[in-house]
Protein backbone atom coordinates (compact mmCIF):
# COMPACT_ATOMS: atom_id res chain seq x y z
CA UNK A 1 0.00 0.00 0.00
CA UNK A 2 1.18 3.51 -0.78
CA UNK A 3 0.88 5.09 2.66
CA UNK A 4 2.22 8.42 1.44
CA UNK A 5 -0.63 8.76 -1.03
CA UNK A 6 -3.11 7.51 1.58
CA UNK A 7 -2.12 10.21 4.08
CA UNK A 8 -2.04 12.95 1.48
CA UNK A 9 -5.54 12.04 0.35
CA UNK A 10 -6.86 11.62 3.91
CA UNK A 11 -5.18 14.82 5.08
CA UNK A 12 -6.52 17.04 2.31
CA UNK A 13 -10.08 15.65 2.52
CA UNK A 14 -10.18 15.94 6.29
CA UNK A 15 -8.79 19.48 6.02
CA UNK A 16 -11.75 20.29 3.78
CA UNK A 17 -14.18 18.79 6.32
CA UNK A 18 -12.72 20.57 9.34
CA UNK A 19 -12.36 23.89 7.54
CA UNK A 20 -16.02 23.61 6.55
CA UNK A 21 -16.84 22.86 10.20
CA UNK A 22 -15.02 26.06 11.13
CA UNK A 23 -17.14 27.99 8.64
CA UNK A 24 -20.31 26.48 10.11
CA UNK A 25 -19.18 27.50 13.60
CA UNK A 26 -18.51 31.03 12.33
CA UNK A 27 -21.99 31.04 10.82
CA UNK A 28 -23.55 29.96 14.13
CA UNK A 29 -21.67 32.76 15.81
CA UNK A 30 -22.51 35.32 13.13
CA UNK A 31 -26.23 34.53 13.21
CA UNK A 32 -26.21 34.54 17.03
CA UNK A 33 -27.65 31.02 17.29
CA UNK A 34 -28.61 30.48 20.94
CA UNK A 35 -27.88 26.74 20.88
CA UNK A 36 -24.27 27.72 20.24
CA UNK A 37 -23.82 31.08 21.98
CA UNK A 38 -25.96 30.95 25.12
CA UNK A 39 -24.01 30.89 28.37
CA UNK A 40 -25.61 27.55 29.23
CA UNK A 41 -24.00 26.13 26.04
CA UNK A 42 -20.47 27.32 26.75
CA UNK A 43 -19.25 23.72 26.98
CA UNK A 44 -20.71 22.96 23.55
CA UNK A 45 -18.97 25.97 22.03
CA UNK A 46 -15.66 24.93 23.60
CA UNK A 47 -15.97 21.28 22.52
CA UNK A 48 -16.88 22.15 18.93
CA UNK A 49 -14.09 24.71 18.72
CA UNK A 50 -11.66 22.08 19.99
CA UNK A 51 -13.00 19.60 17.40
CA UNK A 52 -12.39 22.13 14.63
CA UNK A 53 -8.90 23.04 15.86
CA UNK A 54 -7.72 19.47 16.47
CA UNK A 55 -9.20 18.23 13.20
CA UNK A 56 -7.54 20.98 11.20
CA UNK A 57 -4.17 20.45 12.88
CA UNK A 58 -4.28 16.68 12.49
CA UNK A 59 -5.24 17.06 8.83
CA UNK A 60 -2.04 19.01 8.31
CA UNK A 61 -0.07 16.40 10.29
CA UNK A 62 -1.37 13.74 7.88
CA UNK A 63 -0.32 15.81 4.86
CA UNK A 64 3.14 16.33 6.37
CA UNK A 65 3.47 12.62 7.16
CA UNK A 66 2.44 11.72 3.60
CA UNK A 67 5.09 14.07 2.20
CA UNK A 68 7.67 12.81 4.69
CA UNK A 69 7.18 9.25 3.48
CA UNK A 70 8.16 10.40 0.01
CA UNK A 71 11.16 12.44 1.15
CA UNK A 72 12.60 10.25 3.93
CA UNK A 73 12.79 6.63 2.72
CA UNK A 74 13.76 5.39 6.19
CA UNK A 75 10.23 6.14 7.39
CA UNK A 76 8.91 3.55 4.95
CA UNK A 77 10.58 0.70 6.80
CA UNK A 78 9.41 -0.95 9.97
CA UNK A 79 6.34 0.45 11.66
CA UNK A 80 4.85 2.34 8.71
CA UNK A 81 1.57 0.41 8.79
CA UNK A 82 1.17 0.85 12.56
CA UNK A 83 2.09 4.56 12.44
CA UNK A 84 -0.43 5.08 9.64
CA UNK A 85 -3.21 3.37 11.59
CA UNK A 86 -2.38 5.39 14.72
CA UNK A 87 -2.39 8.72 12.86
CA UNK A 88 -5.65 8.07 11.09
CA UNK A 89 -7.24 6.73 14.27
CA UNK A 90 -6.13 9.82 16.19
CA UNK A 91 -7.38 12.06 13.39
CA UNK A 92 -10.84 10.54 13.72
CA UNK A 93 -11.10 9.95 17.47
CA UNK A 94 -9.72 13.25 18.80
CA UNK A 95 -11.87 15.71 16.86
CA UNK A 96 -14.76 13.23 16.73
CA UNK A 97 -14.72 12.88 20.51
CA UNK A 98 -14.69 16.64 20.97
CA UNK A 99 -17.54 17.09 18.51
CA UNK A 100 -19.71 14.30 19.97
CA UNK A 101 -18.95 15.54 23.47
CA UNK A 102 -20.57 18.84 22.53
CA UNK A 103 -23.70 17.41 20.90
CA UNK A 104 -25.42 16.45 24.16
CA UNK A 105 -24.44 18.19 27.38
CA UNK A 106 -25.14 16.95 30.89
CA UNK A 107 -25.49 19.95 33.17
CA UNK A 108 -22.65 21.80 31.47
CA UNK A 109 -20.44 18.68 31.25
CA UNK A 110 -19.50 17.21 27.87
CA UNK A 111 -21.33 14.19 26.55
CA UNK A 112 -20.28 10.56 26.45
CA UNK A 113 -18.43 11.05 23.16
CA UNK A 114 -15.62 12.72 25.09
CA UNK A 115 -14.52 9.32 26.42
CA UNK A 116 -12.73 8.53 23.13
CA UNK A 117 -10.52 11.63 23.38
CA UNK A 118 -7.85 9.95 25.57
CA UNK A 119 -7.73 6.98 23.17
CA UNK A 120 -7.15 9.34 20.24
CA UNK A 121 -4.50 11.26 22.18
CA UNK A 122 -2.69 8.01 23.04
CA UNK A 123 -2.70 6.95 19.37
CA UNK A 124 -1.30 10.34 18.38
CA UNK A 125 1.48 10.15 20.98
CA UNK A 126 2.43 6.63 19.85
CA UNK A 127 2.60 7.70 16.20
CA UNK A 128 4.68 10.79 16.99
CA UNK A 129 7.05 8.77 19.19
CA UNK A 130 7.61 6.15 16.48
CA UNK A 131 8.19 8.81 13.82
CA UNK A 132 10.59 10.71 16.07
CA UNK A 133 12.48 7.52 16.95
CA UNK A 134 12.82 6.59 13.28
CA UNK A 135 14.06 10.04 12.28
CA UNK A 136 16.52 10.08 15.20
CA UNK A 137 18.15 6.95 13.78
CA UNK A 138 18.85 8.62 10.43
CA UNK A 139 22.53 9.46 10.13
CA UNK A 140 24.11 12.49 8.48
CA UNK A 141 23.69 12.53 4.70
CA UNK A 142 20.81 10.05 4.89
CA UNK A 143 17.14 10.76 4.41
CA UNK A 144 17.53 12.60 1.12
CA UNK A 145 16.32 9.75 -1.03
CA UNK A 146 19.80 9.48 -2.63
CA UNK A 147 22.14 6.56 -2.34
CA UNK A 148 24.92 8.66 -0.88
CA UNK A 149 25.91 12.19 0.05
CA UNK A 150 24.89 14.85 -2.42
CA UNK A 151 27.57 15.86 -4.93
CA UNK A 152 27.59 18.97 -7.03
CA UNK A 153 27.97 18.81 -10.81
CA UNK A 154 31.42 20.36 -10.49
CA UNK A 155 32.54 17.63 -8.05
CA UNK A 156 31.20 14.94 -10.39
CA UNK A 157 33.05 16.45 -13.38
CA UNK A 158 36.32 16.64 -11.43
CA UNK A 159 36.00 13.03 -10.42
CA UNK A 160 35.90 13.92 -6.74
C-alpha positions in Angstrom: 0.0 0.0 0.0 1.2 3.5 -0.8 0.9 5.1 2.7 2.2 8.4 1.4 -0.6 8.8 -1.0 -3.1 7.5 1.6 -2.1 10.2 4.1 -2.0 13.0 1.5 -5.5 12.0 0.3 -6.9 11.6 3.9 -5.2 14.8 5.1 -6.5 17.0 2.3 -10.1 15.7 2.5 -10.2 15.9 6.3 -8.8 19.5 6.0 -11.8 20.3 3.8 -14.2 18.8 6.3 -12.7 20.6 9.3 -12.4 23.9 7.5 -16.0 23.6 6.6 -16.8 22.9 10.2 -15.0 26.1 11.1 -17.1 28.0 8.6 -20.3 26.5 10.1 -19.2 27.5 13.6 -18.5 31.0 12.3 -22.0 31.0 10.8 -23.5 30.0 14.1 -21.7 32.8 15.8 -22.5 35.3 13.1 -26.2 34.5 13.2 -26.2 34.5 17.0 -27.7 31.0 17.3 -28.6 30.5 20.9 -27.9 26.7 20.9 -24.3 27.7 20.2 -23.8 31.1 22.0 -26.0 31.0 25.1 -24.0 30.9 28.4 -25.6 27.5 29.2 -24.0 26.1 26.0 -20.5 27.3 26.7 -19.3 23.7 27.0 -20.7 23.0 23.6 -19.0 26.0 22.0 -15.7 24.9 23.6 -16.0 21.3 22.5 -16.9 22.2 18.9 -14.1 24.7 18.7 -11.7 22.1 20.0 -13.0 19.6 17.4 -12.4 22.1 14.6 -8.9 23.0 15.9 -7.7 19.5 16.5 -9.2 18.2 13.2 -7.5 21.0 11.2 -4.2 20.5 12.9 -4.3 16.7 12.5 -5.2 17.1 8.8 -2.0 19.0 8.3 -0.1 16.4 10.3 -1.4 13.7 7.9 -0.3 15.8 4.9 3.1 16.3 6.4 3.5 12.6 7.2 2.4 11.7 3.6 5.1 14.1 2.2 7.7 12.8 4.7 7.2 9.3 3.5 8.2 10.4 0.0 11.2 12.4 1.1 12.6 10.3 3.9 12.8 6.6 2.7 13.8 5.4 6.2 10.2 6.1 7.4 8.9 3.6 4.9 10.6 0.7 6.8 9.4 -1.0 10.0 6.3 0.4 11.7 4.9 2.3 8.7 1.6 0.4 8.8 1.2 0.9 12.6 2.1 4.6 12.4 -0.4 5.1 9.6 -3.2 3.4 11.6 -2.4 5.4 14.7 -2.4 8.7 12.9 -5.7 8.1 11.1 -7.2 6.7 14.3 -6.1 9.8 16.2 -7.4 12.1 13.4 -10.8 10.5 13.7 -11.1 10.0 17.5 -9.7 13.2 18.8 -11.9 15.7 16.9 -14.8 13.2 16.7 -14.7 12.9 20.5 -14.7 16.6 21.0 -17.5 17.1 18.5 -19.7 14.3 20.0 -18.9 15.5 23.5 -20.6 18.8 22.5 -23.7 17.4 20.9 -25.4 16.4 24.2 -24.4 18.2 27.4 -25.1 17.0 30.9 -25.5 19.9 33.2 -22.6 21.8 31.5 -20.4 18.7 31.3 -19.5 17.2 27.9 -21.3 14.2 26.6 -20.3 10.6 26.5 -18.4 11.1 23.2 -15.6 12.7 25.1 -14.5 9.3 26.4 -12.7 8.5 23.1 -10.5 11.6 23.4 -7.9 9.9 25.6 -7.7 7.0 23.2 -7.1 9.3 20.2 -4.5 11.3 22.2 -2.7 8.0 23.0 -2.7 6.9 19.4 -1.3 10.3 18.4 1.5 10.1 21.0 2.4 6.6 19.8 2.6 7.7 16.2 4.7 10.8 17.0 7.0 8.8 19.2 7.6 6.2 16.5 8.2 8.8 13.8 10.6 10.7 16.1 12.5 7.5 16.9 12.8 6.6 13.3 14.1 10.0 12.3 16.5 10.1 15.2 18.2 6.9 13.8 18.9 8.6 10.4 22.5 9.5 10.1 24.1 12.5 8.5 23.7 12.5 4.7 20.8 10.1 4.9 17.1 10.8 4.4 17.5 12.6 1.1 16.3 9.7 -1.0 19.8 9.5 -2.6 22.1 6.6 -2.3 24.9 8.7 -0.9 25.9 12.2 0.1 24.9 14.8 -2.4 27.6 15.9 -4.9 27.6 19.0 -7.0 28.0 18.8 -10.8 31.4 20.4 -10.5 32.5 17.6 -8.1 31.2 14.9 -10.4 33.1 16.5 -13.4 36.3 16.6 -11.4 36.0 13.0 -10.4 35.9 13.9 -6.7 
